[in-house]
């Protein structure tokens, strides 16, 4: 029998800080949720709840459309 790994439960960063809405102009925050290839991290990796994951993806897409974030790093 292998010993089971006990992982610490991931928590939503936005719920813990009681964030009202995710601002698309906060590029520094949004960059931590996308890969260097430009993909949005899934909630199972970041630990965000479903509500904030939807807001986060919308904010990232809005920031990309007005060129605050690039679609892909060079």
Order of alpha helices (4+ residues) and beta strands (2+ residues): alpha-alpha-alpha-alpha
